[in-house]
Amino acid sequence: MNRSLKVGVVGLGLMGRNHLRVYSEMADVQVAAIADVDAGALRRAAEAYSVATYQDYRRMLERERLDAVSIVVPTGLHREVALAAAQAGVHILVEKPIAPSVEEGLAILEAAGEAGVKVMVGHIERFNPAVTALGQRLDEGALGRVYQVQARRIGPFAQRVRDVGVVHDLATHDIDVMRFLLRLQVRSVYAQVQAGIKTDREDALLGLMRFEDDVVGFLDVNWLSPQKVRELLVLGERGLFRVDYIRQELAFYQSCPRAKRRVGRPPALPPDPTASGAAPQSIPIEKKEPLRAELEAFLAAVRADAETPVSGADAIVALHIAERLVESARQGVALDVLSPLASAPQEGRA
Ligand SMILES: NC(=O)c1ccc[n+]([C@@H]2O[C@H](COP(=O)([O-])OP(=O)(O)OC[C@H]3O[C@@H](n4cnc5c(N)ncnc54)[C@H](O)[C@@H]3O)[C@@H](O)[C@H]2O)c1
């Protein structure tokens, strides 16, 4: 039996309510307290769960002696709340993106380091079982050489607090997943964005990333599309993997075998893949709520006093790449990406 941990949640909007529900479903976790400036949000949550409620998260941190806290307030407030949690000696799960800027994100890591508390960032797609299964296959070399990775994350705009643009808010998911799966660093980026349509910031991104080992990444991300798509493609020598994040599905399309080359003749044209009609192989996935897997991994790291599976450094690098994409679009040129950390650690998989 695991030691019971006392946790709190700050921010009870769309995502914070999910954190509260998932923690409440865990046998060895006591959700002791929740905080939100919105009295109505607090009251509604308290009707469903028996927890102490606070409109001031600072009071909650002072009084409750929590082991861990989920910080699920708008991104612009992550630093403020995380610094208070670090000062109170509470381990931190902060939602993605870690902060609106690398500078603010680094301030969180510094405060946590000084206080000796753990920081994990809610890059939830790493915990999507289809992504985990794809990671295992890539590690086993199922694709041979990897050529390209592409993500499409498009859908309708939903009214919530939008204190960062779509590159920071949504593209950071895919930037992180790509780095996580490929275990490669991004060397340069080029992007075009469209802004000022639904928000004052970026509403759409078409971005290119050049990874180490000659791998190219493509990001098609917006909150303008009537159709919701969450898709990841990884193309390599032996075929193509396709992840449907929403359905938690993974499919593999095998490349046609290479045509034999006759000595003294020019290479035969490759067979037309569109004509091959090869059926995709659907890979069985054991479905699981990604947030549940993420929060379990966070609390396991707290219990074991181990590294969190998504480190603050990972989140800073994803955020830095997002910033470079936005800057590339502003300048209209490709930009190099240098690590914002003295030594960006390469992290292992969860
Ligand atoms: N991992 C994911 O897939 C995912 C999905 C959605 C949102 N998020 C992230 O979660 C965070 C919150 O997003 P959301 O969609 O839930 O936002 P939201 O606007 O729905 O909710 C934010 C909540 O924070 C509360 N709040 C604001 N200021 C506060 C303060 N000073 N103290 C306490 N509470 C305060 C608001 O009253 C509101 O209830 C963002 O960082 C966002 O990027 C992550």
The ligand as an ORCA input file, in Angstrom:
! r2SCAN-3c Opt
* xyz 0 1
  N      -2.787     19.603    -20.616
  C      -3.832     19.979    -21.337
  O      -4.261     19.276    -22.248
  C      -4.511     21.274    -21.007
  C      -5.824     21.505    -21.431
  C      -6.419     22.705    -21.093
  C      -5.718     23.651    -20.355
  N      -4.444     23.405    -19.970
  C      -3.674     24.391    -19.196
  O      -4.285     24.531    -17.921
  C      -4.218     25.887    -17.475
  C      -5.639     26.366    -17.182
  O      -6.407     26.275    -18.358
  P      -8.003     26.134    -18.301
  O      -8.425     25.847    -19.686
  O      -8.422     25.208    -17.230
  O      -8.400     27.634    -17.937
  P      -9.780     28.160    -17.380
  O      -9.851     29.588    -17.766
  O     -10.909     27.251    -17.774
  O      -9.616     28.029    -15.798
  C      -8.719     28.775    -15.046
  C      -9.227     28.841    -13.612
  O      -8.245     29.512    -12.816
  C      -8.927     30.362    -11.925
  N      -8.053     31.434    -11.451
  C      -7.697     32.564    -12.092
  N      -6.882     33.304    -11.319
  C      -6.695     32.619    -10.159
  C      -5.965     32.855     -8.968
  N      -5.214     33.957     -8.811
  N      -6.037     31.945     -7.978
  C      -6.790     30.816     -8.111
  N      -7.514     30.549     -9.233
  C      -7.466     31.427    -10.248
  C     -10.117     30.879    -12.725
  O     -11.144     31.413    -11.898
  C     -10.531     29.603    -13.465
  O     -11.476     28.860    -12.717
  C      -3.528     26.658    -18.607
  O      -2.164     26.765    -18.309
  C      -3.706     25.770    -19.829
  O      -2.675     25.916    -20.790
  C      -3.840     22.231    -20.275
*
